[in-house]
Amino acid sequence: MQVRGLLLLLVLILLAATAEAGKNKKEKVKKDSSDCEDWRWGPCVPNSKDCGLGYREGTCKDESKKLKCKIPCNWKKKFGADCKYKFESWGACSTQTGVKTRSGILKKALYNAQCEEIVYVTKPCSSKIKSKSKGQSPPLPS
């Protein structure tokens, strides 16, 4: 009987602690929020070099904020990290230029970024000939 009462008391304490933690999180969000609704955000500016962690500045009326952001180091710098595109499959290799091309349609512009609706990318054709028999091992010598 005492064990059941002790377990019940532990459950109540855990529930109270969880509820208090949830309140603290909600209060923090309210402190950071602003009455302004028309924020204008600049591009993500890396702390060093041209990729990695950085910040973006935002302004609204007479307020300004800085948000942490990250530019992936393998990102296509030509498009900017705030423009997300849905790309088609690579086209056939052009024998004249030695490159293949594909297009991307704008999927999402983050932070009201100025993005092109359609972009085109190219890459050199592969000189390797890919074998069609993947997953098969060569015969063992006898």
Secondary structure, 3 states (H helix, E strand, C coil): CHHHHHHHHHHHHHHHHHHHHHHHHHHHHHHHCCCCCCCEECCCEECCCCCEEEEEEEEECCEEEEEEEEECCCCCCCCCCCEEEEECCCCCCCCCCCEEEEEEEEEEEHHHCCCCCEEEEEEECCCCCCCCCCCCCCCCCC
